[in-house]
């Protein structure tokens, strides 16, 4: 009976320690790191790949997590070894900063064009402005009024 109780205590201790060990990677988790890295052979995130390369990277991340490395140190080491294509997202500096800025700029430009076109369209649907109601005077000069009256008289 004592052996069974000791085994249960040991198993419970291991179960409770496992989540703590997953969090003990100097502020990062292996799972999070695996979603931020790409398999350079099959072009999917490391956590979704079953390639030998992905297995090698997962082992590397696990070893460095246990060694207490920071996430940036792990990433920098992998980038130095395999290039920036191992990163799931392009870095936010240098030329690759454009990958982050261009979509936002295109979106803003599209909104600007849409607003401009909507304003023009709504103005064209209103029709020409009518005579001002405040002073009672017409915008037409006397010659134009006479020609309009003559044209209307022909149709009567």
N, C-alpha and C positions, 0 to 999 in steps of 0.2 A: 504494500500500500504506500509505503514511503517512497519507493521508486517511482510509482505512478504520479504521486504528488510532485516529486522533484522534476519529473519529465514535463508535467503540465506547467510548472513554474518556469522552467527553462524555455519551453515553447512560447509561453506568454511573453516572457522577457524578449525573446527574439522578434516576435510580432510587433511589440511596442517599440523596439529599437530600430526596426527597419525604416519607418517613416522618418525618424530622427536622423538616421544615416543618410537618407535621401536629401535632407535639408542641410547637411553638414558640408556642403561644397563651397564654403567661403562666400555665401550669399547667392548662390545659383544652384540649379538642379540639373542633373544629367538629362532629364526629359526636356527641359526648356532649351538646353544647349543643342540637343539633337534636332529640335524643330528649327533652329537657326542655322543649321549646316546642311549643305546639299551633297548628295552622292555625285561625284564628278563622272561616274561611269553611266549612270542611268538617269541623271537629272531630276531626281525627286528628293525630298527631305530625307535625311539620314534615318529618322524615326520610322519612315515608311518603306525603306529599302531593305532588301534581303541580300544584296550583293556582298561579295567578299570585302570590297572596299568599305562599305558601310559598316560591316562587322568590325573591321580593323579600326575605323574611326570611333565606333561606340566603345571598343576596348580602351582606346587611347583616352577618351573623355572620362571613362570610369576610373582609370588609373590616376589621371591628373586630379580628378575630384577627390579621390582618397588621399592624394598627396597634398591637398590644400591649395591648389593653384586657383588664381582668380579667373573669372570667365574671360576677361580680356587677354590674359596671358595664354589661355588655351586657344582662343581664336587666332591670336597673333602667331602662335606657333604653327597652327594648321594653315594659315594663309601663307606664311613663309615657306612651308613645305609643299603646298598644292596650288597656291595662287588664290586670287580673290573669287574665283568661280566656286569655291567651296562654301562661300557665304550665301545664305538664302536671300538676303536683301543686300543691295549694293551699299557700300559705305557712304556715309553722308559727308564726304569731303572730296576735293579735287574735281576732276572731270565727271566722276560718277554722281556728283551732287545734282547734275542735270536730270538724272533719272528721277529724282525727287521733286525738282522744281518745274520741269516742263509740263507734266500732267496738270498741275495746279494752274499754271499760266494759261494753258489751253482751255481749261475749264472756265477761268475768269473771262478770257477773251470770248468764249462762246456765250456766256451770260450777257456780256456787253453787246454783242451782235444781236442776240435775241431781244434784248430790251430796246435797242435802237429800231429794229424792224417792227416790233410791236407798236412803238410810238408812231412810226410813219404810217403803218397800216391803220391805226385808229384815227389818225388825222385825216387820211384820205377818205374814210367812210363818213366823216361828219359832213362833207360837202363844203362849198365855199361859204365864207361868213356872210351873213345877211346884213342889211343896212342897219346902222346904229339906231336904236329906238329912242335915244335920249333927245336928239335935236330935231327930228322930224324931217331933216333935209336928206335928199337923195344923193348918192355918190355919182350919179350920172350927170353929165353936162347937158346943156340945152340942145345941142345938135344931136346927140345920141337919143335923147327923149323924142325929138321930132322924127327921127328915122324909125324908131320903134313904133310910134303912133301911126306913121304912114304904112309900115308893114302890116300892122294889125288891121288897119282900115281896108287894105286890099282883100283880107279874108272875110270881111263882113258882108 
